[in-house]
C-alpha cells in the first residue's frame, strides 16, 4: 500500500508544480518538404560575319589618267568605296582588319623602267563597331615593284560588350607606290576583316 | 518572522496540498484493490501506466481505472492461463493521431547541362535546350513521399540568368525562361504541378511513396496552354523570380550573351490531412 501511494503522490506533486502545456505542433513551414535543383548552362562565346554587300569593290573606269599632267599615273579623284558586312559577337571581341595592296602585272625593273609602278596602296578601315577615331585600320605598304612591306595603322580593336552591328569597310587614300606610271593591266588587292571572340 | 504577504500565500498553499493529499489517499484506497489486480497481471510498463491513471484519479476525483478485462485488451498479460476476472470501472478509448508528413530527397542537387544553350545564330536553341533541361532534372533523382490525403505540390523555377541580373546587355539577352512539369505517380493516380503558374501549387494530392525513399518524381515539358514548350529569351531584373510565365517580358529574336547561366528548380510538398 505504501509503495502504491508514494509514486502517485510524487507524480501528483510534479503535476501540480509544473504547468500543463499542450503538445505543440511544429510550425507549418517546418512541415513543408522542399528540395531545389540548381541547373547550370553555358552560352559559348560566338561571333559571326555575314556576307558583304557588295561582295567586291571595283574602281570604276581607268585607274590612271589618260590625259593631262598626270597622264599614266593614278587618278587623284578615285572615290572611296564601302562594303557593308553584318556581324555580331555575343561577348567581348576583337575586330581586326588587314589588307593586301592592289598589285598589277610584274615587270623587269631596271634603269629604263624605274619610273613604273605595279602597286597601289590604300587605307582600309572597319567602321561602325567603334567610334571612328578608334576604328581599326590598315594602310598597305608596297613598293613600286610590288614588294609588300609592313603596313601601318592600328589594325585591331577590342570591343568589350556584345555587339551586333553592320561593319562598314571603307577603302580610301589610294596611292600608287612612288606615284609611278602604272603598268598596264588588271590590279587586285584584298581586304580581310576578322571578328574574334575574346 | 513571516511577512503578511507570506502568511497570505503559504497558508492557502499548505491547505491545498493537504486537501490534495487527502484526496489522493481516498481515491487510492478506492482503486487499490482493482489496481493491484491489474498490476499483478500486466507488464511493468502497464503497471506504470496504471499508476499514472491513479494520479489522474487523484487529480480528477474519479477512479478512471479500466476494468481488468479492458486492461488486458490494452496491455499484454504475462500468461494467457490467467483468465480475467470480473471487474468494475469505465472503458477508456485511447486515440492517437498521425500528422501529415512529407519528405523529399535528391541524389544530386546540381546539374550542369552539357549542351550549348544557343544555335549558330546565337539565339536559344529551344527544342534542344528544353530537352537537355528535362534530362538534367530527371538525373537529379528526386524522390519523396507524403502521408496526408490533401498534400500540395508546388513547383517553381527561376529563369536562367547570367550573373545576378538578367537585363539585356547592349541588346543581347541575359536571361532565359522555361517551364517544366513534375509528376509523381501512385498505383491509382498521378499528381503533378507545373511552373507556368508560378508558386500557385497543384490541386490536392493524396498519399504517395508508401515504402522506401518514396516515389520517383518525373519532369516533363509542359503540354502548352500557357506554358512554354521551349525556352525563350526574357528581360528580367530579378534573377530570383518564380513568377508565372505570363508575367515575364519576352525578347523576340534576341541573341544570348556568352557566359555561364544558372537556374533553380524547387519542388515543395506541403502536407495536409
Interface residues (C-beta under 8 A of the other chain):
Chain A: X1 X4 X5 X7 X8 X9 X11 X12 X15 X16 X25 X31 X32 X33 X34 X35 X36 X37 X38 X39 X40 X41 X42 X43 X44 X45 X46 X48 X88 X90 X91 X161 X162 X163 X164 X197
Chain B: X17 X20 X21 X24 X25 X28 X32 X35 X36 X51 X52 X54 X55 X58 X59 X99 X100 X101 X102 X103 X104 X105 X106 X109 X110 X111 X112 X113 X116 X117 X118 X120 X121 X122 X129 X132 X133 X136 X137 X140 X142 X144 X146 X160 X162 X169 X170 X171 X172 X255 X256 X257 X258 X259 X260 X261 X262 X263 X264 X265 X266 X267 X268 X269 X270 X271
